[in-house]
Amino acid sequence: MKKAGYSVDELGNDTAPLLKMNRFVFVVMEGKNRTKVAIEGNYGMVAFANNMKELKEGIIDKVQEQFQGKFVGEICIRRFMDTIIKIAN
């Protein structure tokens, strides 16, 4: 019996809990050759790009792919500046 407000994907899994999220946080890190990688930890979404403009587009694509184009909400992109401390003998 299908509950009101719930939908079922092609594998028979309830998808409604996934659609309750209306805000995702992606953390951006710089990879090799100055490429950018954005990681969202709850659903394991990852996007790669050469610059921030492409990365934003890639993040949107990943979220819409995850939710079959039905996501409505906010995406927060967090960028951190690393402070490197070297300790030498």
matplotlib code that plots the C-alpha trace (Angstrom):
import matplotlib.pyplot as plt

x = [0.0, 1.4, 1.4, 0.2, 3.0, 5.4, 6.6, 8.5, 11.5, 12.2, 13.7, 10.7, 12.4, 10.5, 11.9, 9.9, 12.5, 15.1, 12.9, 12.4, 15.9, 15.8, 19.4, 22.6, 26.1, 29.0, 32.6, 35.1, 38.7, 41.4, 42.8, 45.8, 46.6, 44.3, 41.1, 38.2, 36.2, 33.0, 31.7, 28.3, 28.6, 25.0, 24.3, 27.8, 27.4, 30.7, 31.4, 34.7, 35.6, 38.4, 36.9, 34.1, 31.7, 31.9, 31.8, 28.5, 27.0, 28.3, 26.9, 23.4, 23.6, 24.5, 21.7, 19.1, 20.4, 20.1, 16.5, 15.4, 15.0, 12.6, 14.8, 13.7, 15.8, 19.2, 22.7, 25.5, 29.0, 31.7, 35.3, 38.0, 41.4, 44.0, 46.7, 49.7, 52.0, 55.3, 57.2, 60.8, 63.4]
y = [0.0, 3.4, 6.1, 9.6, 11.8, 8.9, 7.8, 4.7, 4.5, 1.7, -0.5, -0.2, 2.2, 5.0, 8.3, 10.8, 11.0, 12.0, 14.9, 16.3, 17.8, 21.4, 22.4, 20.8, 21.8, 21.1, 21.5, 22.6, 21.5, 22.1, 19.0, 18.3, 20.7, 23.3, 21.5, 21.9, 19.1, 19.6, 17.0, 16.6, 14.1, 12.9, 11.6, 11.2, 13.6, 14.7, 17.2, 18.0, 21.1, 23.4, 26.6, 27.7, 28.5, 25.0, 23.6, 25.4, 24.0, 20.5, 20.7, 21.6, 18.8, 16.3, 17.4, 17.3, 13.9, 12.6, 13.7, 13.2, 17.0, 17.4, 19.1, 22.6, 24.4, 25.8, 24.6, 26.0, 25.9, 26.2, 27.0, 26.9, 28.4, 26.0, 27.1, 24.9, 24.5, 22.8, 21.2, 20.2, 18.4]
z = [0.0, -1.0, 1.6, 0.7, -0.4, -1.1, -4.4, -5.4, -7.7, -10.3, -7.6, -5.3, -2.8, -1.2, -2.6, -0.5, 2.3, -0.3, -1.5, 2.0, 1.9, 0.7, 1.3, 0.4, 1.4, -0.9, 0.3, -2.3, -2.4, -4.8, -6.5, -8.6, -11.4, -9.6, -10.5, -8.2, -6.5, -4.6, -2.2, -0.5, 2.3, 3.0, -0.5, -1.7, -4.6, -6.2, -9.0, -10.7, -12.8, -13.9, -12.5, -10.2, -13.0, -14.3, -10.8, -10.0, -13.1, -12.3, -8.8, -10.1, -12.6, -9.8, -7.5, -10.3, -11.5, -7.9, -7.6, -11.2, -11.8, -8.8, -6.3, -5.2, -2.5, -1.8, -2.5, -0.3, -1.7, 1.0, 0.2, 2.9, 2.9, 4.2, 6.6, 6.3, 9.3, 8.6, 11.4, 10.6, 12.6]

ax = plt.figure().add_subplot(projection="3d")
ax.plot(x, y, z, "-o")
ax.set_aspect("equal")
plt.show()
